[in-house]
Amino acid sequence: MLKRILLESRGRQPNKVTELNLDNCRSTGELDGLTDEFSFLKKLSMVNIGLKTLKGFPALPNLQKLELSDNQISGTLECLKGCPAITHLNLSGNKIETVDVLGPLVELPHLTSLDLFNCEVTRTSRYRECVFDLLPSLKYVDSFDYIDREAVDSENYQASGDDEESGQLTDSKKNMANHYQKDDEDNDDSDLPTADSNDEIDSDADGTESSEDDKEEYGLAYLGGDDIPDEDDDEDYVEEEEEEDEEILEDEKDDVPHGIKRKLNDDSDEG
């Protein structure tokens, strides 16, 4: 455990260390290497290190969060009196059997969150109610308040914070966000085109499209050397073709020999 403390300190002096994570390190069942020289330590985590007792726990006046879950701690918690700034204490998974064992925690005036999951004491009838009565500073036991409301973020809960004040601050932030959102919506609506402007845009688009088609049609006719088509010109063209066909028939009749031509006339008269 001492080696792990030195490793986590990273060459800093004990009074310069504010956080220590000693999870899963080996221990003899007692604290070893942790002294009151860590006077500015704020967060200490010793999860699953085989700790059986808190005997010899140093006085750490600035310690706020203490993680001791999944150990074998039993007996008195008197040694924690030297850490009056503690706000979060996790003793889940230890051998805490009765509510009376928690008595010394009364000396922690800022303690607001206490976890006792998987401890024997949780099998006691109305144990949470008893814990709240014993420790009036608590706001959460096992992450739930006195009326079974779950903590939103108990880990970051500030002991000196005022719930009502923070609620008002949250409401003011929501109102401010709604105000800016409404302004954005108004600006978006003002940028949208109106119904009249839409009609003008559509009419301009139709006129532009038709004029472009006309230009393309006449342009192709001009490039081909053709006149622009007209309905009267089509009718004149059909009449000219019929006149040409009649002239061809007359010429063919004139070319037929006289005898044959007479015979053809006789046949036509008989018919």
SERO-4910 file (N, C-alpha, C, O; in steps of 0.05 Angstrom, whole numbers):
BEGIN
 pado doro    nc1    nc2    nc3   cac1   cac2   cac3    cc1    cc2    cc3    oc1    oc2    oc3
  Met    A     17    -24      0      0      0      0     17     25      0     11     45    -13
  Leu    A     39     25     14     57     48     15     69     53    -13     70     77    -21
  Lys    A     76     32    -27     87     36    -54     66     49    -73     72     66    -89
  Arg    A     41     40    -69     20     51    -86     15     81    -80     10     97    -97
  Ile    A     17     88    -54     14    116    -46     36    133    -59     31    155    -69
  Leu    A     60    123    -58     83    138    -71     79    140   -101     85    161   -113
  Leu    A     69    119   -113     64    120   -142     43    140   -149     46    156   -168
  Glu    A     21    140   -134     -1    159   -140      7    188   -133     -4    207   -145
  Ser    A     26    192   -115     35    219   -109     52    231   -131     53    255   -133
  Arg    A     64    214   -147     80    223   -170    101    243   -163    105    263   -176
  Gly    A    115    237   -141    137    254   -133    130    279   -119    147    295   -111
  Arg    A    104    284   -115     96    308   -101     97    305    -71     95    282    -61
  Gln    A    100    326    -57    100    326    -28     71    319    -19     52    327    -32
  Pro    A     68    305      3     41    298     13     22    321     15     -2    318      9
  Asn    A     32    344     23     13    367     26      6    380      0     -8    400     -1
  Lys    A     16    369    -23      9    379    -49    -10    361    -63    -20    367    -85
  Val    A    -16    338    -51    -34    318    -63    -63    324    -55    -68    327    -31
  Thr    A    -81    325    -74   -109    330    -68   -127    305    -74   -150    304    -64
  Glu    A   -116    286    -89   -132    262    -95   -114    237    -94    -90    238   -103
  Leu    A   -124    215    -83   -110    190    -83   -129    168    -90   -151    166    -79
  Asn    A   -120    151   -109   -136    127   -116   -120    103   -110   -100     96   -124
  Leu    A   -128     89    -89   -113     65    -80   -130     39    -85   -125     19    -71
  Asp    A   -149     40   -103   -167     17   -108   -151     -8   -115   -132     -8   -130
  Asn    A   -159    -30   -103   -149    -57   -109   -120    -61   -103   -108    -81   -112
  Cys    A   -108    -44    -87    -80    -48    -80    -79    -67    -56    -99    -70    -41
  Arg    A    -57    -80    -51    -54    -99    -29    -50    -85     -2    -36    -64     -1
  Ser    A    -62    -95     18    -58    -84     45    -58   -107     65    -66   -129     59
  Thr    A    -49   -100     88    -48   -120    110    -74   -120    126    -75   -134    147
  Gly    A    -93   -106    117   -118   -103    132   -119    -78    148   -140    -71    160
  Glu    A    -97    -63    149    -96    -38    164    -83    -17    145    -71    -23    125
  Leu    A    -87      8    153    -76     30    137    -45     30    140    -35     27    162
  Asp    A    -32     34    118     -2     34    119      7     55     99      3     53     75
  Gly    A     21     76    109     32     96     92     15    121     89     25    141     79
  Leu    A    -10    120     98    -28    143     96    -26    158    122    -34    148    143
  Thr    A    -16    183    121    -12    199    146    -26    225    144    -37    232    123
  Asp    A    -26    240    166    -39    266    166    -22    287    151    -30    311    151
  Glu    A      0    279    139     15    298    122      0    305     97      5    325     84
  Phe    A    -20    288     90    -37    293     66    -59    312     75    -83    306     71
  Ser    A    -52    334     85    -71    352     98    -90    366     78   -111    376     85
  Phe    A    -82    367     52    -99    379     32   -114    359     14   -124    366     -7
  Leu    A   -113    334     23   -127    313      7   -157    318      8   -169    321     30
  Lys    A   -170    317    -15   -199    322    -17   -214    296    -25   -237    292    -16
  Lys    A   -202    279    -41   -215    255    -50   -196    231    -45   -173    231    -53
  Leu    A   -207    211    -31   -192    187    -25   -209    162    -31   -231    159    -21
  Ser    A   -198    145    -48   -213    120    -55   -196     96    -48   -173     93    -58
  Met    A   -207     79    -32   -194     54    -24   -214     31    -26   -221     18     -7
  Val    A   -222     25    -51   -242      5    -57   -228    -22    -59   -208    -25    -74
  Asn    A   -239    -42    -45   -229    -70    -48   -199    -72    -43   -184    -82    -60
  Ile    A   -190    -64    -19   -162    -67    -12   -159    -86     12   -137    -89     23
  Gly    A   -181    -98     20   -179   -117     42   -178   -104     69   -168   -116     89
  Leu    A   -187    -79     71   -186    -64     96   -206    -75    116   -230    -79    110
  Lys    A   -197    -81    141   -214    -93    161   -222    -73    183   -242    -76    197
  Thr    A   -206    -52    187   -211    -33    208   -201     -5    199   -183     -3    182
  Leu    A   -212     15    211   -204     43    206   -185     53    228   -180     77    229
  Lys    A   -176     35    244   -157     43    265   -133     56    253   -120     46    234
  Gly    A   -125     79    264   -102     93    254   -108    111    231    -90    122    218
  Phe    A   -134    115    224   -141    132    201   -132    161    208   -140    171    230
  Pro    A   -117    175    191   -106    201    198   -127    223    197   -148    220    185
  Ala    A   -121    245    211   -138    268    210   -133    283    184   -111    293    179
  Leu    A   -153    284    168   -151    297    142   -173    319    141   -195    314    132
  Pro    A   -166    343    149   -186    364    152   -200    374    127   -222    385    128
  Asn    A   -188    369    103   -200    378     78   -212    355     62   -222    359     40
  Leu    A   -212    331     73   -224    308     59   -254    311     56   -268    316     76
  Gln    A   -264    309     31   -292    312     26   -306    286     17   -329    281     23
  Lys    A   -291    270      2   -303    245     -9   -286    222     -2   -262    221     -7
  Leu    A   -298    202     12   -284    178     21   -298    153     11   -321    148     18
  Glu    A   -284    138     -6   -294    113    -17   -281     89     -3   -257     85     -5
  Leu    A   -298     73     11   -287     50     26   -303     25     19   -304      6     36
  Ser    A   -316     24     -3   -334      1    -10   -318    -25    -15   -295    -24    -22
  Asp    A   -332    -47    -12   -322    -74    -17   -297    -81     -1   -277    -91    -11
  Asn    A   -298    -74     25   -277    -82     43   -290    -99     65   -312   -110     62
  Gln    A   -276   -102     87   -287   -119    109   -287   -103    136   -283   -113    157
  Ile    A   -293    -77    133   -292    -59    156   -315    -66    175   -338    -69    168
  Ser    A   -308    -68    200   -327    -73    222   -318    -57    246   -296    -46    247
  Gly    A   -335    -56    266   -326    -42    291   -331    -12    288   -348     -3    272
  Thr    A   -317      3    305   -322     31    308   -313     48    284   -294     41    269
  Leu    A   -327     71    281   -319     91    260   -309    116    273   -309    138    261
  Glu    A   -300    114    298   -291    137    313   -268    152    300   -266    177    302
  Cys    A   -252    138    285   -228    150    273   -235    171    251   -218    187    244
  Leu    A   -260    171    242   -268    190    221   -274    217    232   -280    236    217
  Lys    A   -274    220    258   -280    246    270   -259    268    262   -265    291    263
  Gly    A   -236    259    255   -215    278    247   -218    287    218   -200    301    208
  Cys    A   -240    280    206   -245    289    178   -273    303    177   -291    293    164
  Pro    A   -275    326    189   -301    339    192   -313    350    166   -337    357    165
  Ala    A   -297    351    144   -306    363    119   -319    342    101   -328    348     79
  Ile    A   -320    317    109   -331    295     92   -360    301     85   -376    306    103
  Thr    A   -366    299     60   -394    302     50   -405    276     39   -429    271     41
  His    A   -388    259     28   -395    234     16   -379    211     28   -355    212     29
  Leu    A   -394    192     39   -380    169     51   -393    143     40   -417    139     43
  Asn    A   -377    126     28   -387    101     17   -376     78     33   -352     72     32
  Leu    A   -394     64     47   -386     41     63   -400     15     53   -402     -4     67
  Ser    A   -410     16     29   -425     -7     18   -406    -31     16   -383    -29     10
  Gly    A   -418    -55     21   -403    -80     18   -384    -85     41   -365    -99     38
  Asn    A   -390    -73     65   -373    -77     88   -390    -92    110   -413    -99    105
  Lys    A   -378    -96    133   -391   -111    154   -402    -92    175   -397    -95    199
  Ile    A   -419    -74    165   -433    -56    183   -459    -69    191   -477    -73    173
  Glu    A   -462    -77    216   -485    -94    223   -508    -79    237   -531    -88    234
  Thr    A   -502    -58    251   -523    -44    265   -522    -14    260   -501     -3    252
  Val    A   -545      0    265   -546     29    261   -528     43    282   -517     64    277
  Asp    A   -526     31    305   -510     43    327   -481     47    319   -468     66    329
  Val    A   -471     30    302   -443     32    293   -438     59    279   -416     69    279
  Leu    A   -460     70    268   -457     95    253   -457    119    271   -455    142    261
  Gly    A   -461    116    296   -463    138    315   -441    159    313   -447    182    313
  Pro    A   -416    151    311   -394    171    309   -396    190    285   -383    211    285
  Leu    A   -412    182    265   -414    199    242   -430    225    248   -430    243    231
  Val    A   -441    227    271   -455    252    279   -435    274    280   -442    298    277
  Glu    A   -409    268    285   -388    288    287   -380    299    259   -362    316    257
  Leu    A   -394    290    238   -388    300    211   -411    317    203   -430    308    190
  Pro    A   -410    343    209   -433    361    204   -440    365    175   -463    374    169
  His    A   -422    360    157   -427    365    128   -434    339    113   -437    340     88
  Leu    A   -436    317    127   -442    292    114   -471    293    102   -490    295    117
  Thr    A   -473    291     76   -499    292     63   -506    266     48   -529    261     43
  Ser    A   -486    249     42   -492    225     27   -477    201     40   -452    202     44
  Leu    A   -492    180     46   -481    156     58   -491    132     44   -515    129     40
  Asp    A   -472    115     35   -480     90     21   -473     66     38   -451     63     48
  Leu    A   -493     48     41   -490     24     58   -500     -1     43   -509    -20     56
  Phe    A   -500     -1     17   -509    -24      1   -494    -49     10   -470    -49     16
  Asn    A   -509    -71     11   -498    -97     16   -484    -99     44   -467   -115     48
  Cys    A   -493    -82     62   -484    -85     90   -506    -98    106   -530    -97     99
  Glu    A   -499   -112    127   -518   -126    143   -540   -107    155   -563   -115    158
  Val    A   -532    -82    160   -550    -63    171   -575    -58    154   -596    -50    164
  Thr    A   -572    -62    128   -594    -56    109   -617    -76    113   -639    -71    103
  Arg    A   -613    -98    128   -634   -117    133   -650   -110    157   -671   -122    163
  Thr    A   -642    -89    171   -657    -80    195   -683    -66    186   -683    -51    167
  Ser    A   -704    -71    201   -730    -59    195   -728    -29    196   -718    -17    216
  Arg    A   -738    -16    175   -739     14    174   -711     26    178   -708     47    190
  Tyr    A   -691     12    168   -663     21    173   -657     48    161   -644     64    174
  Arg    A   -668     54    137   -662     80    125   -675    103    142   -662    124    146
  Glu    A   -698     98    151   -711    118    169   -695    123    194   -692    145    204
  Cys    A   -685    101    205   -668    103    230   -642    118    225   -633    134    242
  Val    A   -631    114    201   -605    127    194   -610    157    191   -594    173    200
  Phe    A   -632    164    178   -638    193    174   -643    206    202   -635    229    206
  Asp    A   -656    192    219   -661    203    246   -635    206    262   -632    225    277
  Leu    A   -617    187    258   -592    188    273   -573    210    263   -559    223    278
  Leu    A   -573    214    237   -555    234    224   -571    255    210   -576    252    186
  Pro    A   -579    276    223   -596    297    212   -585    311    188   -600    323    172
  Ser    A   -558    312    185   -546    326    162   -550    311    136   -546    323    114
  Leu    A   -557    286    137   -559    269    112   -582    279     95   -604    286    104
  Lys    A   -577    279     69   -597    283     49   -603    258     33   -625    254     23
  Tyr    A   -583    241     31   -586    216     15   -574    192     30   -552    194     41
  Val    A   -589    170     31   -579    145     41   -583    125     18   -605    121      9
  Asp    A   -562    113     10   -562     94    -14   -574    108    -38   -589     96    -53
  Ser    A   -567    134    -42   -574    150    -65   -604    157    -67   -614    164    -88
  Phe    A   -618    155    -44   -646    163    -43   -650    181    -19   -638    177      2
  Asp    A   -668    201    -22   -673    219      0   -694    206     19   -702    183     16
  Tyr    A   -703    222     38   -721    212     59   -748    202     48   -760    184     60
  Ile    A   -757    214     26   -783    205     14   -779    189    -12   -795    189    -30
  Asp    A   -756    176    -13   -750    157    -34   -747    170    -62   -753    157    -82
  Arg    A   -738    194    -63   -732    207    -89   -702    202    -94   -685    208    -78
  Glu    A   -697    192   -118   -669    186   -125   -653    211   -129   -662    231   -141
  Ala    A   -628    211   -120   -610    234   -124   -604    237   -154   -597    218   -167
  Val    A   -606    261   -163   -600    267   -191   -570    262   -197   -563    249   -216
  Asp    A   -554    274   -181   -525    270   -184   -512    273   -156   -500    294   -150
  Ser    A   -516    253   -140   -506    255   -112   -476    257   -110   -466    268    -91
  Glu    A   -462    248   -131   -433    249   -130   -423    278   -131   -402    285   -119
  Asn    A   -437    295   -146   -428    322   -149   -444    341   -131   -443    366   -134
  Tyr    A   -460    330   -113   -477    347    -96   -459    362    -77   -441    351    -64
  Gln    A   -464    388    -74   -449    405    -56   -463    406    -29   -486    413    -27
  Ala    A   -448    400     -8   -459    400     19   -469    427     27   -490    429     41
  Ser    A   -455    448     20   -463    474     28   -483    487      9   -491    510     14
  Gly    A   -491    473    -11   -510    484    -31   -538    485    -20   -546    470     -3
  Asp    A   -553    504    -31   -581    507    -22   -599    497    -45   -597    506    -67
  Asp    A   -615    476    -39   -631    464    -60   -651    484    -72   -655    484    -97
  Glu    A   -662    500    -56   -682    519    -66   -669    539    -85   -679    546   -106
  Glu    A   -645    549    -77   -631    568    -93   -622    556   -119   -625    569   -140
  Ser    A   -612    532   -118   -604    519   -143   -628    514   -161   -625    515   -186
  Gly    A   -651    508   -149   -675    504   -166   -683    530   -180   -691    529   -203
  Gln    A   -681    553   -166   -688    578   -178   -668    584   -200   -676    595   -221
  Leu    A   -643    578   -196   -623    583   -217   -629    566   -242   -626    576   -264
  Thr    A   -637    541   -237   -644    524   -260   -667    535   -275   -667    536   -300
  Asp    A   -688    545   -261   -711    556   -274   -704    581   -290   -714    585   -312
  Ser    A   -687    598   -279   -679    622   -294   -664    615   -319   -667    628   -339
  Lys    A   -647    594   -318   -633    585   -342   -652    576   -363   -649    581   -387
  Lys    A   -673    561   -354   -693    551   -373   -708    574   -386   -712    574   -411
  Asn    A   -716    594   -370   -730    617   -381   -713    632   -401   -723    641   -422
  Met    A   -687    635   -395   -669    649   -413   -667    633   -439   -667    645   -461
  Ala    A   -664    607   -437   -662    590   -462   -687    593   -479   -686    595   -503
  Asn    A   -711    592   -465   -736    595   -480   -738    622   -494   -748    624   -516
  His    A   -728    643   -480   -729    670   -492   -712    672   -517   -722    682   -538
  Tyr    A   -688    661   -516   -671    661   -540   -682    644   -562   -680    650   -586
  Gln    A   -695    622   -555   -707    604   -575   -730    618   -589   -733    615   -613
  Lys    A   -746    633   -574   -768    648   -586   -759    669   -605   -770    672   -627
  Asp    A   -737    683   -597   -726    703   -615   -716    691   -641   -719    703   -663
  Asp    A   -703    668   -639   -694    654   -663   -716    647   -682   -714    649   -706
  Glu    A   -739    637   -670   -762    629   -686   -774    653   -700   -781    651   -723
  Asp    A   -775    676   -686   -786    701   -698   -769    709   -721   -779    718   -742
  Asn    A   -742    708   -718   -724    716   -739   -727    698   -763   -726    707   -786
  Asp    A   -730    672   -758   -734    653   -780   -759    659   -796   -760    657   -820
  Asp    A   -781    665   -781   -807    671   -794   -805    696   -811   -817    697   -833
  Ser    A   -791    717   -802   -789    742   -817   -774    738   -842   -778    753   -862
  Asp    A   -756    718   -843   -740    713   -868   -755    698   -889   -747    697   -912
  Leu    A   -778    685   -881   -793    669   -899   -809    686   -919   -819    706   -909
  Pro    A   -811    680   -945   -827    696   -964   -856    694   -958   -866    673   -949
  Thr    A   -871    716   -963   -900    716   -959   -914    704   -983   -901    696  -1003
  Ala    A   -941    702   -981   -957    689  -1002   -956    706  -1028   -953    695  -1050
  Asp    A   -957    733  -1025   -956    751  -1049   -929    748  -1063   -927    747  -1087
  Ser    A   -908    748  -1047   -882    746  -1059   -878    719  -1073   -864    717  -1093
  Asn    A   -891    698  -1062   -890    672  -1075   -903    672  -1102   -893    661  -1122
  Asp    A   -926    686  -1104   -940    688  -1130   -923    703  -1150   -922    695  -1173
  Glu    A   -910    725  -1141   -893    740  -1159   -870    723  -1169   -863    724  -1193
  Ile    A   -859    708  -1151   -836    690  -1159   -845    669  -1179   -831    664  -1198
  Asp    A   -869    657  -1174   -879    636  -1193   -884    648  -1220   -878    636  -1240
  Ser    A   -897    672  -1221   -904    685  -1247   -878    692  -1262   -877    687  -1286
  Asp    A   -859    702  -1248   -834    708  -1261   -820    683  -1272   -808    683  -1293
  Ala    A   -822    662  -1256   -809    637  -1265   -823    626  -1290   -809    617  -1308
  Asp    A   -850    627  -1291   -865    617  -1314   -858    634  -1339   -853    623  -1360
  Gly    A   -857    661  -1335   -851    678  -1358   -823    673  -1368   -819    673  -1393
  Thr    A   -805    669  -1351   -777    664  -1358   -775    638  -1373   -760    636  -1393
  Glu    A   -789    618  -1363   -787    591  -1375   -798    591  -1404   -786    580  -1422
  Ser    A   -822    604  -1408   -835    604  -1434   -818    620  -1454   -815    612  -1477
  Ser    A   -807    643  -1445   -791    659  -1463   -766    644  -1471   -757    646  -1494
  Glu    A   -754    629  -1453   -731    614  -1460   -737    592  -1480   -721    588  -1499
  Asp    A   -761    579  -1478   -768    559  -1497   -772    571  -1525   -764    559  -1545
  Asp    A   -785    595  -1526   -790    607  -1552   -763    615  -1565   -760    610  -1589
  Lys    A   -745    625  -1549   -719    633  -1560   -705    608  -1572   -692    610  -1593
  Glu    A   -707    586  -1558   -693    562  -1567   -705    552  -1593   -691    544  -1611
  Glu    A   -732    553  -1595   -746    543  -1619   -739    560  -1644   -732    549  -1665
  Tyr    A   -741    586  -1641   -735    604  -1663   -706    603  -1670   -698    606  -1693
  Gly    A   -690    600  -1650   -661    599  -1656   -653    575  -1673   -637    578  -1691
  Leu    A   -665    552  -1667   -660    528  -1683   -670    531  -1712   -657    522  -1731
  Ala    A   -693    544  -1715   -704    548  -1742   -685    566  -1758   -681    562  -1782
  Tyr    A   -675    586  -1745   -657    605  -1758   -631    591  -1767   -621    596  -1789
  Leu    A   -620    575  -1749   -595    561  -1755   -599    542  -1778   -580    537  -1794
  Gly    A   -623    529  -1781   -628    510  -1803   -634    523  -1829   -638    509  -1849
  Gly    A   -637    550  -1829   -643    563  -1854   -672    561  -1861   -680    567  -1884
  Asp    A   -689    553  -1843   -718    549  -1848   -733    573  -1838   -724    587  -1819
  Asp    A   -756    578  -1850   -774    599  -1840   -788    588  -1815   -790    564  -1811
  Ile    A   -797    607  -1799   -812    599  -1775   -838    587  -1784   -853    599  -1799
  Pro    A   -845    563  -1775   -869    549  -1784   -894    565  -1778   -897    578  -1758
  Asp    A   -914    563  -1798   -939    577  -1795   -961    558  -1804   -957    542  -1822
  Glu    A   -985    560  -1792  -1007    542  -1799  -1017    547  -1828  -1024    528  -1842
  Asp    A  -1018    572  -1837  -1026    578  -1865  -1007    567  -1885  -1015    558  -1906
  Asp    A   -981    567  -1879   -961    556  -1897   -966    527  -1901   -961    517  -1923
  Asp    A   -974    512  -1881   -979    483  -1883  -1002    478  -1903  -1000    460  -1919
  Glu    A  -1024    494  -1902  -1046    490  -1920  -1038    496  -1949  -1046    481  -1967
  Asp    A  -1023    517  -1953  -1014    524  -1981   -996    502  -1991   -997    496  -2015
  Tyr    A   -981    490  -1975   -962    469  -1983   -978    444  -1993   -970    432  -2013
  Val    A  -1000    438  -1979  -1016    415  -1988  -1030    420  -2014  -1031    402  -2031
  Glu    A  -1041    444  -2019  -1053    451  -2045  -1033    450  -2067  -1040    440  -2089
  Glu    A  -1009    459  -2063   -989    458  -2084   -983    430  -2092   -979    424  -2116
  Glu    A   -981    412  -2072   -975    383  -2078   -998    371  -2095   -992    356  -2114
  Glu    A  -1023    378  -2089  -1045    367  -2105  -1044    377  -2134  -1049    361  -2152
  Glu    A  -1038    403  -2139  -1036    414  -2166  -1014    400  -2182  -1017    394  -2205
  Glu    A   -991    395  -2169   -969    382  -2182   -976    354  -2190   -968    345  -2212
  Asp    A   -991    339  -2173  -1000    312  -2181  -1018    312  -2205  -1015    294  -2222
  Glu    A  -1036    332  -2208  -1054    333  -2231  -1038    339  -2256  -1044    326  -2277
  Glu    A  -1018    357  -2255  -1002    363  -2279   -987    338  -2288   -984    334  -2312
  Ile    A   -977    322  -2269   -962    298  -2276   -980    278  -2291   -971    265  -2310
  Leu    A  -1005    275  -2282  -1024    257  -2295  -1030    265  -2323  -1031    249  -2341
  Glu    A  -1033    292  -2328  -1039    302  -2355  -1016    297  -2373  -1020    290  -2397
  Asp    A   -991    301  -2363   -967    296  -2379   -965    267  -2387   -957    261  -2409
  Glu    A   -972    249  -2369   -970    220  -2375   -990    213  -2397   -984    196  -2413
  Lys    A  -1014    225  -2396  -1034    219  -2417  -1025    228  -2444  -1029    214  -2464
  Asp    A  -1012    251  -2446  -1002    261  -2472   -980    243  -2484   -978    242  -2508
  Asp    A   -965    229  -2467   -943    212  -2477   -953    186  -2487   -938    172  -2500
  Val    A   -978    178  -2483   -989    152  -2492   -994    153  -2522  -1005    173  -2531
  Pro    A   -987    132  -2538   -992    132  -2567  -1022    135  -2573  -1039    129  -2556
  His    A  -1028    146  -2597  -1056    154  -2604  -1075    131  -2604  -1098    133  -2594
  Gly    A  -1066    107  -2614  -1084     84  -2615  -1091     74  -2588  -1114     68  -2581
  Ile    A  -1071     72  -2572  -1075     62  -2545  -1092     82  -2529  -1109     74  -2513
  Lys    A  -1086    109  -2534  -1101    129  -2520  -1130    128  -2527  -1148    132  -2509
  Arg    A  -1137    122  -2553  -1165    120  -2561  -1178     96  -2548  -1201     98  -2539
  Lys    A  -1163     74  -2548  -1174     50  -2535  -1180     54  -2506  -1201     45  -2495
  Leu    A  -1163     69  -2493  -1167     75  -2465  -1192     92  -2461  -1206     89  -2441
  Asn    A  -1196    111  -2480  -1219    128  -2478  -1245    112  -2482  -1265    117  -2469
  Asp    A  -1244     92  -2502  -1267     76  -2507  -1274     59  -2483  -1297     57  -2475
  Asp    A  -1253     48  -2471  -1258     31  -2447  -1270     47  -2424  -1287     38  -2409
  Ser    A  -1260     72  -2422  -1271     89  -2401  -1300     96  -2406  -1315    100  -2387
  Asp    A  -1307     99  -2433  -1335    106  -2439  -1353     83  -2434  -1375     86  -2423
  Glu    A  -1344     58  -2441  -1360     35  -2435  -1364     30  -2406  -1385     22  -2397
  Gly    A  -1343     36  -2391  -1345     33  -2362  -1365     52  -2351  -1369     53  -2326
***
